[in-house]
Amino acid sequence: GENVEQHPSTLSVQEGDSAVIKCTYSDSASNYFPWYKQELGKRPQLIIDIRSNVGEKKDQRIAVTLNKTAKHFSLHITETQPEDSAVYFCAARPLTYYGGSQGNLIFGKGTKLSVKP
Amino acid sequence: DGGITQSPKYLFRKEGQNVTLSCEQNLNHDAMYWYRQDPGQGLRLIYYSQIVNDFQKGDIAEGYSVSREKKESFPLTVTSAQKNPTAFYLCASSPFRGGRSSYEQYFGPGTRLTVT
């Protein structure tokens, strides 16, 4: 079944620098890859997503890239700001029916990003 | 995401007691999900429902039960059989149906359950 690995588990950058978080997935049939941002004590919120027929997607300072051959996707945040500090989760949506989890999201364990002013 | 509510925000229970967490959505979404979040573990799927009166076990369903009698509501009961119930519980919903609709999941604010 699908397994999502996320690295690094913690990331500290200076304000204005770029941050990159990487995820790998195991199920080549997965077709949807969202990224969620979760601030302390709050709900995860979708910040960007990509489907398997697209290689890259950008939204202002954030971008996601997908390499289907290598089965990995990455979140890129440029010009980081202190308000970017949060835990970021990647996820994959497997197409195949697996263990009763058809069509559901499989999450990585999260990356705690700290942006130092 | 203001269309999904969970109550209460904090819940305290004694060991051995069952407790029910509420999740309501007014987004007209077909699918609803319950996740458990522990530090360093990400989000793990407990149960999900893609249609009224039907639900399926997720990866960590043991010790939990759900019902889906209405489209808007998907309550989760944490039973006394759940060995480590203290956690942050998140409910989500999605317009997902048959693989052609949006896959995006919208999360509720969460309920932090503490069992002593």
gemmi code that builds the backbone of each chain (N, CA, C; Angstrom):
import gemmi

chains = {
    "A": [
        ("GLY", (0.806, -1.199, 0.000), (0.000, 0.000, 0.000), (0.841, 1.251, 0.000)),
        ("GLU", (0.147, 2.385, -0.037), (0.851, 3.656, -0.119), (1.562, 3.976, 1.185)),
        ("ASN", (2.770, 4.520, 1.051), (3.558, 4.991, 2.183), (4.196, 6.315, 1.781)),
        ("VAL", (4.083, 7.308, 2.643), (4.637, 8.623, 2.344), (5.712, 8.962, 3.371)),
        ("GLU", (6.899, 9.247, 2.879), (8.022, 9.653, 3.731), (8.288, 11.133, 3.525)),
        ("GLN", (8.501, 11.859, 4.619), (8.687, 13.304, 4.539), (9.987, 13.699, 5.247)),
        ("HIS", (10.748, 14.576, 4.587), (12.036, 15.025, 5.149), (12.269, 16.502, 4.829)),
        ("PRO", (12.911, 17.255, 5.729), (13.346, 16.826, 7.059), (12.202, 16.909, 8.057)),
        ("SER", (12.406, 16.445, 9.254), (11.368, 16.546, 10.276), (11.357, 17.937, 10.898)),
        ("THR", (12.512, 18.600, 10.918), (12.588, 19.989, 11.363), (13.477, 20.764, 10.401)),
        ("LEU", (13.160, 22.031, 10.237), (13.900, 22.886, 9.309), (13.903, 24.302, 9.863)),
        ("SER", (15.091, 24.869, 9.980), (15.210, 26.232, 10.483), (15.913, 27.073, 9.426)),
        ("VAL", (15.314, 28.198, 9.073), (15.889, 29.086, 8.061), (15.840, 30.522, 8.551)),
        ("GLN", (16.661, 31.363, 7.941), (16.614, 32.789, 8.228), (15.549, 33.431, 7.354)),
        ("GLU", (14.929, 34.440, 7.894), (13.922, 35.182, 7.137), (14.511, 35.634, 5.812)),
        ("GLY", (13.765, 35.420, 4.748), (14.217, 35.797, 3.416), (14.843, 34.657, 2.637)),
        ("ASP", (15.283, 33.622, 3.357), (15.847, 32.460, 2.671), (14.728, 31.590, 2.116)),
        ("SER", (15.130, 30.582, 1.332), (14.169, 29.614, 0.801), (14.139, 28.370, 1.677)),
        ("ALA", (13.014, 27.681, 1.641), (12.856, 26.420, 2.373), (12.323, 25.370, 1.411)),
        ("VAL", (12.858, 24.171, 1.526), (12.425, 23.067, 0.670), (12.125, 21.848, 1.543)),
        ("ILE", (10.954, 21.281, 1.346), (10.545, 20.067, 2.062), (10.236, 19.003, 1.007)),
        ("LYS", (10.740, 17.797, 1.258), (10.613, 16.747, 0.250), (9.801, 15.565, 0.765)),
        ("CYS", (9.035, 14.974, -0.122), (8.264, 13.774, 0.206), (8.431, 12.737, -0.891)),
        ("THR", (8.484, 11.500, -0.477), (8.478, 10.393, -1.429), (7.263, 9.528, -1.166)),
        ("TYR", (6.768, 8.892, -2.218), (5.606, 8.012, -2.072), (5.904, 6.694, -2.761)),
        ("SER", (5.146, 5.684, -2.388), (5.472, 4.342, -2.880), (4.528, 3.854, -3.974)),
        ("ASP", (3.295, 4.324, -3.979), (2.294, 3.825, -4.925), (2.315, 4.662, -6.209)),
        ("SER", (2.800, 4.075, -7.282), (2.924, 4.822, -8.535), (1.570, 5.242, -9.112)),
        ("ALA", (0.487, 4.671, -8.602), (-0.845, 5.033, -9.094), (-1.417, 6.260, -8.375)),
        ("SER", (-0.740, 6.763, -7.358), (-1.239, 7.949, -6.654), (-1.350, 9.110, -7.628)),
        ("ASN", (-2.428, 9.898, -7.498), (-2.682, 10.903, -8.523), (-2.927, 12.306, -7.985)),
        ("TYR", (-2.801, 12.502, -6.686), (-3.088, 13.813, -6.109), (-2.194, 14.016, -4.900)),
        ("PHE", (-1.550, 15.201, -4.843), (-0.538, 15.436, -3.800), (-0.737, 16.824, -3.196)),
        ("PRO", (-1.415, 16.902, -2.068), (-1.616, 18.200, -1.415), (-0.570, 18.479, -0.345)),
        ("TRP", (-0.412, 19.751, -0.038), (0.415, 20.187, 1.084), (-0.459, 20.994, 2.039)),
        ("TYR", (-0.334, 20.664, 3.326), (-1.093, 21.358, 4.348), (-0.144, 22.071, 5.310)),
        ("LYS", (-0.609, 23.224, 5.798), (0.126, 23.989, 6.801), (-0.693, 23.979, 8.086)),
        ("GLN", (-0.038, 23.647, 9.196), (-0.749, 23.618, 10.465), (0.004, 24.467, 11.484)),
        ("GLU", (-0.623, 25.551, 11.882), (-0.068, 26.380, 12.946), (-0.426, 25.751, 14.285)),
        ("LEU", (0.340, 26.102, 15.300), (0.225, 25.467, 16.605), (-1.209, 25.517, 17.140)),
        ("GLY", (-1.759, 24.352, 17.437), (-3.101, 24.256, 18.011), (-4.236, 24.505, 17.053)),
        ("LYS", (-3.917, 24.636, 15.761), (-4.966, 24.945, 14.788), (-5.154, 23.799, 13.787)),
        ("ARG", (-6.129, 23.945, 12.938), (-6.423, 22.911, 11.946), (-5.453, 22.985, 10.773)),
        ("PRO", (-5.172, 21.863, 10.129), (-4.380, 21.909, 8.890), (-5.162, 22.642, 7.812)),
        ("GLN", (-4.443, 23.434, 7.029), (-5.073, 24.161, 5.930), (-4.297, 23.904, 4.656)),
        ("LEU", (-5.033, 23.617, 3.611), (-4.410, 23.357, 2.318), (-3.745, 24.623, 1.797)),
        ("ILE", (-2.465, 24.503, 1.400), (-1.780, 25.665, 0.850), (-1.507, 25.519, -0.644)),
        ("ILE", (-1.345, 24.324, -1.107), (-1.133, 24.082, -2.527), (-1.287, 22.590, -2.790)),
        ("ASP", (-1.682, 22.244, -3.987), (-1.791, 20.836, -4.349), (-1.423, 20.661, -5.817)),
        ("ILE", (-1.146, 19.432, -6.182), (-0.768, 19.146, -7.565), (-1.321, 17.788, -7.947)),
        ("ARG", (-1.722, 17.680, -9.185), (-2.218, 16.395, -9.688), (-1.142, 15.747, -10.553)),
        ("SER", (-1.306, 14.472, -10.780), (-0.223, 13.695, -11.386), (0.043, 14.046, -12.844)),
        ("ASN", (-0.847, 14.794, -13.464), (-0.620, 15.159, -14.865), (0.103, 16.502, -15.015)),
        ("VAL", (0.571, 17.034, -13.880), (1.268, 18.324, -13.872), (2.610, 18.154, -13.179)),
        ("GLY", (3.647, 18.830, -13.687), (4.968, 18.692, -13.091), (5.311, 19.757, -12.066)),
        ("GLU", (4.652, 20.933, -12.183), (4.974, 22.023, -11.272), (3.763, 22.951, -11.168)),
        ("LYS", (3.625, 23.526, -9.984), (2.533, 24.478, -9.765), (3.038, 25.553, -8.805)),
        ("LYS", (2.708, 26.808, -9.110), (3.170, 27.911, -8.263), (1.992, 28.753, -7.792)),
        ("ASP", (2.156, 29.302, -6.592), (1.170, 30.234, -6.064), (1.935, 31.244, -5.220)),
        ("GLN", (2.266, 32.365, -5.814), (3.023, 33.420, -5.162), (4.364, 32.883, -4.663)),
        ("ARG", (4.577, 32.833, -3.358), (5.880, 32.413, -2.842), (6.020, 30.904, -2.674)),
        ("ILE", (4.985, 30.164, -2.913), (5.080, 28.718, -2.741), (4.930, 28.006, -4.079)),
        ("ALA", (5.595, 26.872, -4.174), (5.534, 26.063, -5.391), (5.667, 24.601, -5.001)),
        ("VAL", (5.111, 23.758, -5.813), (5.253, 22.319, -5.625), (5.723, 21.719, -6.939)),
        ("THR", (6.669, 20.801, -6.837), (7.157, 20.080, -8.007), (6.902, 18.598, -7.807)),
        ("LEU", (6.625, 17.913, -8.897), (6.329, 16.484, -8.843), (7.187, 15.753, -9.868)),
        ("ASN", (7.856, 14.718, -9.408), (8.629, 13.846, -10.294), (8.006, 12.458, -10.195)),
        ("LYS", (7.175, 12.119, -11.161), (6.450, 10.841, -11.104), (7.382, 9.646, -11.277)),
        ("THR", (8.412, 9.831, -12.074), (9.344, 8.724, -12.314), (10.044, 8.328, -11.023)),
        ("ALA", (10.500, 9.330, -10.295), (11.205, 9.083, -9.043), (10.245, 8.954, -7.864)),
        ("LYS", (8.987, 9.227, -8.080), (7.962, 9.177, -7.037), (8.326, 10.080, -5.871)),
        ("HIS", (8.610, 11.338, -6.180), (8.788, 12.299, -5.099), (8.248, 13.663, -5.518)),
        ("PHE", (7.862, 14.433, -4.510), (7.346, 15.769, -4.734), (7.855, 16.674, -3.618)),
        ("SER", (7.982, 17.933, -3.931), (8.624, 18.871, -3.007), (7.846, 20.168, -2.898)),
        ("LEU", (7.933, 20.755, -1.730), (7.348, 22.076, -1.469), (8.494, 23.079, -1.389)),
        ("HIS", (8.342, 24.175, -2.119), (9.357, 25.220, -2.115), (8.709, 26.510, -1.624)),
        ("ILE", (9.304, 27.098, -0.611), (8.833, 28.394, -0.120), (9.983, 29.387, -0.288)),
        ("THR", (9.743, 30.434, -1.050), (10.782, 31.457, -1.253), (10.493, 32.673, -0.375)),
        ("GLU", (11.543, 33.447, -0.147), (11.430, 34.680, 0.648), (10.641, 34.424, 1.940)),
        ("THR", (11.097, 33.464, 2.717), (10.365, 33.060, 3.912), (10.172, 34.214, 4.884)),
        ("GLN", (9.034, 34.145, 5.580), (8.671, 35.164, 6.567), (8.356, 34.463, 7.884)),
        ("PRO", (8.465, 35.167, 9.005), (8.186, 34.520, 10.301), (6.814, 33.838, 10.352)),
        ("GLU", (5.843, 34.389, 9.658), (4.504, 33.780, 9.664), (4.428, 32.476, 8.881)),
        ("ASP", (5.515, 32.129, 8.194), (5.567, 30.828, 7.535), (5.891, 29.717, 8.541)),
        ("SER", (6.300, 30.089, 9.728), (6.630, 29.096, 10.764), (5.386, 28.282, 11.112)),
        ("ALA", (5.506, 26.964, 10.960), (4.375, 26.056, 11.180), (4.863, 24.630, 10.914)),
        ("VAL", (3.949, 23.683, 11.059), (4.227, 22.308, 10.636), (3.569, 22.098, 9.272)),
        ("TYR", (4.326, 21.567, 8.361), (3.844, 21.316, 7.008), (3.722, 19.804, 6.781)),
        ("PHE", (2.591, 19.400, 6.229), (2.343, 17.992, 5.926), (2.152, 17.806, 4.427)),
        ("CYS", (2.802, 16.798, 3.891), (2.508, 16.380, 2.535), (1.560, 15.182, 2.604)),
        ("ALA", (0.911, 14.893, 1.503), (0.017, 13.748, 1.446), (-0.065, 13.239, 0.015)),
        ("ALA", (-0.466, 12.009, -0.111), (-0.689, 11.408, -1.426), (-2.023, 10.689, -1.421)),
        ("ARG", (-2.674, 10.706, -2.557), (-3.960, 10.027, -2.686), (-3.793, 8.844, -3.631)),
        ("PRO", (-3.783, 7.639, -3.062), (-3.617, 6.473, -3.928), (-4.894, 6.170, -4.689)),
        ("LEU", (-4.749, 5.750, -5.942), (-5.915, 5.397, -6.739), (-6.381, 3.989, -6.449)),
        ("THR", (-5.437, 3.129, -6.135), (-5.761, 1.713, -6.011), (-6.490, 1.438, -4.710)),
        ("TYR", (-7.309, 0.440, -4.730), (-8.016, 0.036, -3.527), (-7.047, -0.720, -2.639)),
        ("TYR", (-6.865, -0.234, -1.428), (-5.879, -0.846, -0.538), (-6.414, -0.857, 0.877)),
        ("GLY", (-6.604, -1.975, 1.384), (-6.919, -2.138, 2.804), (-8.075, -1.293, 3.287)),
        ("GLY", (-9.042, -1.012, 2.436), (-10.174, -0.228, 2.873), (-9.943, 1.259, 2.830)),
        ("SER", (-8.834, 1.716, 2.268), (-8.548, 3.143, 2.249), (-8.680, 3.723, 0.845)),
        ("GLN", (-9.631, 3.255, 0.101), (-9.761, 3.695, -1.284), (-9.953, 5.185, -1.400)),
        ("GLY", (-9.056, 5.824, -2.154), (-9.218, 7.232, -2.446), (-8.880, 8.166, -1.309)),
        ("ASN", (-8.377, 7.668, -0.195), (-8.099, 8.557, 0.926), (-6.678, 9.081, 0.893)),
        ("LEU", (-6.419, 10.112, 1.669), (-5.095, 10.708, 1.728), (-4.218, 9.959, 2.726)),
        ("ILE", (-2.976, 9.737, 2.316), (-1.955, 9.181, 3.206), (-0.971, 10.311, 3.496)),
        ("PHE", (-0.788, 10.634, 4.775), (0.015, 11.796, 5.163), (1.429, 11.419, 5.554)),
        ("GLY", (2.355, 12.325, 5.273), (3.684, 12.247, 5.854), (3.622, 12.672, 7.309)),
        ("LYS", (4.739, 12.528, 8.016), (4.752, 12.802, 9.449), (4.968, 14.266, 9.789)),
        ("GLY", (5.190, 15.092, 8.797), (5.260, 16.518, 9.050), (6.670, 17.065, 9.160)),
        ("THR", (6.820, 18.346, 8.821), (8.072, 19.091, 8.957), (7.788, 20.361, 9.739)),
        ("LYS", (8.500, 20.536, 10.830), (8.341, 21.765, 11.599), (9.304, 22.801, 11.057)),
        ("LEU", (8.746, 23.839, 10.442), (9.558, 24.910, 9.860), (9.597, 26.097, 10.813)),
        ("SER", (10.805, 26.552, 11.092), (10.997, 27.741, 11.917), (11.725, 28.788, 11.078)),
        ("VAL", (11.149, 29.971, 11.007), (11.759, 31.070, 10.260), (12.211, 32.113, 11.268)),
        ("LYS", (13.517, 32.320, 11.329), (14.088, 33.241, 12.315), (14.190, 34.640, 11.729)),
        ("PRO", (13.665, 35.630, 12.454), (13.714, 37.002, 11.933), (15.121, 37.575, 11.992)),
    ],
    "B": [
        ("ASP", (-13.081, 26.810, 5.318), (-13.084, 25.734, 6.302), (-13.920, 26.098, 7.506)),
        ("GLY", (-14.560, 27.244, 7.534), (-15.450, 27.567, 8.623), (-16.697, 26.740, 8.573)),
        ("GLY", (-16.915, 25.935, 7.529), (-18.109, 25.135, 7.401), (-18.040, 23.810, 8.122)),
        ("ILE", (-16.922, 23.518, 8.795), (-16.813, 22.288, 9.576), (-16.586, 22.664, 11.027)),
        ("THR", (-17.405, 22.150, 11.897), (-17.264, 22.444, 13.316), (-17.071, 21.160, 14.093)),
        ("GLN", (-16.288, 21.262, 15.137), (-16.066, 20.148, 16.057), (-16.280, 20.659, 17.470)),
        ("SER", (-16.900, 19.824, 18.250), (-17.090, 20.213, 19.643), (-16.972, 18.999, 20.541)),
        ("PRO", (-16.488, 19.218, 21.770), (-15.930, 20.473, 22.262), (-14.484, 20.649, 21.803)),
        ("LYS", (-13.862, 21.761, 22.119), (-12.471, 21.988, 21.755), (-11.540, 21.184, 22.659)),
        ("TYR", (-11.881, 21.114, 23.947), (-11.126, 20.321, 24.908), (-12.094, 19.383, 25.622)),
        ("LEU", (-11.632, 18.169, 25.859), (-12.484, 17.172, 26.500), (-11.636, 16.345, 27.454)),
        ("PHE", (-12.139, 16.188, 28.652), (-11.418, 15.409, 29.665), (-12.316, 14.260, 30.118)),
        ("ARG", (-11.757, 13.082, 30.200), (-12.519, 11.902, 30.619), (-11.670, 11.012, 31.498)),
        ("LYS", (-12.351, 10.233, 32.289), (-11.696, 9.230, 33.111), (-11.521, 7.961, 32.291)),
        ("GLU", (-10.462, 7.267, 32.582), (-10.212, 5.990, 31.905), (-11.399, 5.053, 32.117)),
        ("GLY", (-11.774, 4.333, 31.063), (-12.876, 3.389, 31.158), (-14.203, 3.945, 30.688)),
        ("GLN", (-14.250, 5.244, 30.423), (-15.492, 5.869, 29.953), (-15.459, 6.024, 28.436)),
        ("ASN", (-16.617, 5.808, 27.821), (-16.743, 6.122, 26.399), (-16.976, 7.618, 26.246)),
        ("VAL", (-16.538, 8.180, 25.138), (-16.764, 9.597, 24.893), (-17.025, 9.803, 23.403)),
        ("THR", (-17.953, 10.712, 23.103), (-18.308, 10.974, 21.705), (-17.893, 12.374, 21.304)),
        ("LEU", (-17.177, 12.459, 20.181), (-16.733, 13.725, 19.623), (-17.636, 14.085, 18.456)),
        ("SER", (-18.024, 15.346, 18.434), (-18.961, 15.795, 17.412), (-18.234, 16.387, 16.211)),
        ("CYS", (-18.782, 16.154, 15.022), (-18.293, 16.777, 13.790), (-19.496, 17.086, 12.897)),
        ("GLU", (-19.642, 18.355, 12.534), (-20.744, 18.789, 11.688), (-20.191, 19.629, 10.547)),
        ("GLN", (-20.766, 19.459, 9.341), (-20.363, 20.291, 8.213), (-21.589, 20.742, 7.427)),
        ("ASN", (-21.508, 21.982, 6.936), (-22.603, 22.529, 6.132), (-22.128, 22.848, 4.719)),
        ("LEU", (-21.123, 22.090, 4.272), (-20.539, 22.307, 2.945), (-21.173, 21.409, 1.887)),
        ("ASN", (-22.128, 20.594, 2.291), (-22.784, 19.646, 1.391), (-21.789, 18.626, 0.824)),
        ("HIS", (-20.772, 18.318, 1.609), (-19.780, 17.342, 1.182), (-20.277, 15.917, 1.412)),
        ("ASP", (-19.916, 15.034, 0.490), (-20.333, 13.649, 0.620), (-19.460, 12.864, 1.593)),
        ("ALA", (-18.155, 13.103, 1.526), (-17.219, 12.290, 2.304), (-16.797, 13.004, 3.587)),
        ("MET", (-16.662, 12.228, 4.639), (-16.174, 12.747, 5.908), (-15.156, 11.786, 6.495)),
        ("TYR", (-14.227, 12.333, 7.273), (-13.086, 11.561, 7.762), (-12.785, 11.920, 9.220)),
        ("TRP", (-12.249, 10.961, 9.941), (-11.704, 11.210, 11.262), (-10.238, 10.802, 11.278)),
        ("TYR", (-9.409, 11.756, 11.783), (-7.985, 11.508, 11.932), (-7.590, 11.679, 13.392)),
        ("ARG", (-6.545, 10.978, 13.723), (-5.921, 11.160, 15.037), (-4.533, 11.745, 14.800)),
        ("GLN", (-4.172, 12.740, 15.625), (-2.851, 13.354, 15.483), (-2.109, 13.252, 16.800)),
        ("ASP", (-0.958, 12.621, 16.752), (-0.052, 12.546, 17.894), (1.250, 13.238, 17.506)),
        ("PRO", (1.971, 13.768, 18.468), (3.236, 14.466, 18.155), (4.180, 13.584, 17.355)),
        ("GLY", (4.675, 14.113, 16.252), (5.637, 13.388, 15.433), (5.065, 12.251, 14.608)),
        ("GLN", (3.734, 12.092, 14.631), (3.121, 10.965, 13.917), (2.319, 11.389, 12.711)),
        ("GLY", (2.174, 12.637, 12.455), (1.341, 13.041, 11.341), (-0.122, 12.774, 11.626)),
        ("LEU", (-0.903, 12.623, 10.582), (-2.342, 12.372, 10.708), (-2.620, 10.932, 10.305)),
        ("ARG", (-3.287, 10.212, 11.188), (-3.612, 8.821, 10.902), (-5.127, 8.655, 10.813)),
        ("LEU", (-5.572, 7.959, 9.780), (-6.995, 7.825, 9.484), (-7.647, 6.794, 10.393)),
        ("ILE", (-8.736, 7.189, 11.049), (-9.459, 6.293, 11.945), (-10.638, 5.646, 11.200)),
        ("TYR", (-11.533, 6.454, 10.697), (-12.698, 5.999, 9.941), (-12.999, 7.027, 8.861)),
        ("TYR", (-13.683, 6.587, 7.826), (-14.163, 7.512, 6.833), (-15.511, 7.042, 6.300)),
        ("SER", (-16.239, 8.001, 5.734), (-17.556, 7.711, 5.183), (-17.695, 8.480, 3.876)),
        ("GLN", (-18.073, 7.781, 2.831), (-18.227, 8.441, 1.538), (-19.692, 8.721, 1.201)),
        ("ILE", (-20.594, 8.154, 2.012), (-22.012, 8.355, 1.759), (-22.772, 8.068, 3.044)),
        ("VAL", (-23.958, 8.630, 3.149), (-24.774, 8.424, 4.346), (-25.036, 6.931, 4.554)),
        ("ASN", (-25.028, 6.534, 5.809), (-25.304, 5.155, 6.236), (-24.246, 4.154, 5.788)),
        ("ASP", (-23.070, 4.653, 5.444), (-21.966, 3.771, 5.091), (-20.669, 4.373, 5.604)),
        ("PHE", (-19.807, 3.535, 6.167), (-18.498, 4.005, 6.622), (-17.524, 2.835, 6.592)),
        ("GLN", (-16.242, 3.179, 6.543), (-15.196, 2.174, 6.422), (-14.097, 2.432, 7.449)),
        ("LYS", (-13.468, 1.370, 7.888), (-12.339, 1.500, 8.809), (-11.136, 2.078, 8.085)),
        ("GLY", (-10.411, 2.914, 8.821), (-9.135, 3.398, 8.334), (-8.009, 2.551, 8.885)),
        ("ASP", (-6.868, 3.168, 9.077), (-5.684, 2.422, 9.488), (-5.638, 2.101, 10.978)),
        ("ILE", (-6.356, 2.887, 11.801), (-6.267, 2.684, 13.254), (-7.661, 2.700, 13.877)),
        ("ALA", (-8.571, 1.877, 13.365), (-9.970, 1.901, 13.795), (-10.241, 1.211, 15.133)),
        ("GLU", (-9.332, 0.406, 15.598), (-9.591, -0.360, 16.826), (-9.825, 0.556, 18.017)),
        ("GLY", (-10.939, 0.307, 18.728), (-11.267, 1.111, 19.897), (-12.108, 2.338, 19.588)),
        ("TYR", (-12.491, 2.503, 18.319), (-13.313, 3.629, 17.895), (-14.569, 3.119, 17.181)),
        ("SER", (-15.607, 3.953, 17.195), (-16.792, 3.647, 16.399), (-17.363, 4.950, 15.863)),
        ("VAL", (-18.097, 4.851, 14.756), (-18.688, 6.027, 14.128), (-20.098, 5.700, 13.661)),
        ("SER", (-20.820, 6.752, 13.270), (-22.114, 6.600, 12.610), (-22.226, 7.712, 11.577)),
        ("ARG", (-23.057, 7.469, 10.561), (-23.283, 8.504, 9.549), (-24.757, 8.450, 9.153)),
        ("GLU", (-25.591, 8.932, 10.044), (-27.031, 8.916, 9.827), (-27.499, 10.109, 9.008)),
        ("LYS", (-26.717, 11.185, 9.028), (-27.028, 12.380, 8.249), (-25.798, 12.801, 7.471)),
        ("LYS", (-26.001, 13.427, 6.347), (-24.880, 13.865, 5.514), (-24.005, 14.853, 6.266)),
        ("GLU", (-24.630, 15.676, 7.124), (-23.909, 16.754, 7.776), (-23.114, 16.316, 8.998)),
        ("SER", (-23.363, 15.118, 9.511), (-22.835, 14.755, 10.815), (-22.086, 13.430, 10.784)),
        ("PHE", (-20.957, 13.383, 11.497), (-20.140, 12.162, 11.516), (-19.487, 12.052, 12.894)),
        ("PRO", (-20.251, 11.675, 13.911), (-19.685, 11.616, 15.263), (-18.760, 10.421, 15.471)),
        ("LEU", (-17.753, 10.628, 16.288), (-16.770, 9.591, 16.606), (-16.865, 9.250, 18.089)),
        ("THR", (-17.009, 7.981, 18.397), (-17.004, 7.529, 19.790), (-15.669, 6.849, 20.088)),
        ("VAL", (-15.022, 7.338, 21.119), (-13.790, 6.725, 21.598), (-14.199, 5.796, 22.740)),
        ("THR", (-14.033, 4.524, 22.544), (-14.516, 3.567, 23.543), (-13.419, 3.260, 24.561)),
        ("SER", (-13.819, 2.580, 25.607), (-12.871, 2.195, 26.649), (-11.859, 1.172, 26.141)),
        ("ALA", (-12.126, 0.592, 24.967), (-11.199, -0.383, 24.388), (-9.988, 0.272, 23.735)),
        ("GLN", (-10.051, 1.588, 23.526), (-8.926, 2.304, 22.916), (-7.865, 2.493, 23.999)),
        ("LYS", (-6.698, 1.914, 23.782), (-5.698, 1.847, 24.845), (-4.993, 3.173, 25.117)),
        ("ASN", (-4.835, 3.994, 24.118), (-4.157, 5.281, 24.299), (-5.011, 6.378, 23.668)),
        ("PRO", (-6.114, 6.749, 24.287), (-7.044, 7.672, 23.629), (-6.629, 9.138, 23.677)),
        ("THR", (-5.701, 9.508, 24.525), (-5.312, 10.911, 24.614), (-4.628, 11.339, 23.322)),
        ("ALA", (-5.221, 12.318, 22.645), (-4.710, 12.764, 21.352), (-5.519, 13.961, 20.888)),
        ("PHE", (-5.089, 14.510, 19.762), (-5.813, 15.581, 19.074), (-6.571, 14.927, 17.926)),
        ("TYR", (-7.899, 15.106, 17.890), (-8.732, 14.456, 16.881), (-9.242, 15.493, 15.888)),
        ("LEU", (-9.030, 15.190, 14.628), (-9.427, 16.087, 13.552), (-10.455, 15.418, 12.651)),
        ("CYS", (-11.486, 16.161, 12.349), (-12.506, 15.722, 11.403), (-12.283, 16.477, 10.090)),
        ("ALA", (-12.560, 15.855, 8.984), (-12.420, 16.506, 7.688), (-13.571, 16.099, 6.785)),
        ("SER", (-13.797, 16.893, 5.760), (-14.807, 16.525, 4.771), (-14.292, 16.835, 3.387)),
        ("SER", (-14.903, 16.223, 2.407), (-14.465, 16.377, 1.025), (-15.653, 16.170, 0.113)),
        ("PRO", (-15.699, 16.902, -1.008), (-16.779, 16.681, -1.956), (-16.584, 15.418, -2.775)),
        ("PHE", (-15.543, 14.678, -2.484), (-15.181, 13.476, -3.218), (-16.375, 12.556, -3.459)),
        ("ARG", (-16.529, 12.187, -4.696), (-17.506, 11.150, -5.026), (-17.077, 10.511, -6.335)),
        ("GLY", (-16.825, 9.245, -6.325), (-16.532, 8.493, -7.535), (-15.245, 8.866, -8.230)),
        ("GLY", (-14.404, 9.676, -7.581), (-13.099, 9.959, -8.168), (-13.079, 11.094, -9.156)),
        ("ARG", (-14.195, 11.735, -9.441), (-14.185, 12.801, -10.450), (-14.283, 14.190, -9.837)),
        ("SER", (-14.702, 14.237, -8.563), (-14.832, 15.548, -7.917), (-13.511, 15.951, -7.280)),
        ("SER", (-13.543, 17.125, -6.666), (-12.356, 17.621, -5.988), (-11.895, 16.638, -4.927)),
        ("TYR", (-10.595, 16.503, -4.789), (-10.045, 15.621, -3.770), (-9.734, 16.361, -2.479)),
        ("GLU", (-9.874, 17.683, -2.501), (-9.422, 18.475, -1.364), (-10.206, 18.144, -0.115)),
        ("GLN", (-9.504, 18.012, 0.989), (-10.130, 17.779, 2.282), (-10.050, 19.056, 3.117)),
        ("TYR", (-11.187, 19.388, 3.743), (-11.282, 20.555, 4.604), (-11.376, 20.068, 6.047)),
        ("PHE", (-10.550, 20.638, 6.899), (-10.475, 20.166, 8.275), (-11.267, 21.039, 9.238)),
        ("GLY", (-11.788, 20.388, 10.283), (-12.385, 21.101, 11.396), (-11.298, 21.592, 12.340)),
        ("PRO", (-11.664, 22.320, 13.399), (-10.685, 22.901, 14.322), (-10.076, 21.900, 15.290)),
        ("GLY", (-10.657, 20.708, 15.376), (-10.072, 19.679, 16.228), (-10.627, 19.647, 17.635)),
        ("THR", (-10.532, 18.486, 18.255), (-10.872, 18.294, 19.668), (-9.671, 17.634, 20.344)),
        ("ARG", (-9.219, 18.264, 21.421), (-8.107, 17.674, 22.174), (-8.689, 16.872, 23.322)),
        ("LEU", (-8.529, 15.564, 23.264), (-9.074, 14.655, 24.270), (-7.963, 14.231, 25.224)),
        ("THR", (-8.244, 14.366, 26.497), (-7.317, 13.899, 27.532), (-8.025, 12.900, 28.421)),
        ("VAL", (-7.455, 11.729, 28.515), (-8.027, 10.662, 29.349), (-7.054, 10.334, 30.466)),
        ("THR", (-7.547, 10.400, 31.691), (-6.668, 10.140, 32.845), (-7.196, 8.973, 33.677)),
    ],
}
model = gemmi.Model(1)
for chain_id, residues in chains.items():
    chain = gemmi.Chain(chain_id)
    for i, (resn, *xyz) in enumerate(residues, 1):
        res = gemmi.Residue()
        res.name, res.seqid = resn, gemmi.SeqId(i, " ")
        for name, pos in zip(("N", "CA", "C"), xyz):
            atom = gemmi.Atom()
            atom.name, atom.element = name, gemmi.Element(name[0])
            atom.pos, atom.b_iso = gemmi.Position(*pos), 0.0
            res.add_atom(atom)
        chain.add_residue(res)
    model.add_chain(chain)
structure = gemmi.Structure()
structure.add_model(model)
structure.setup_entities()
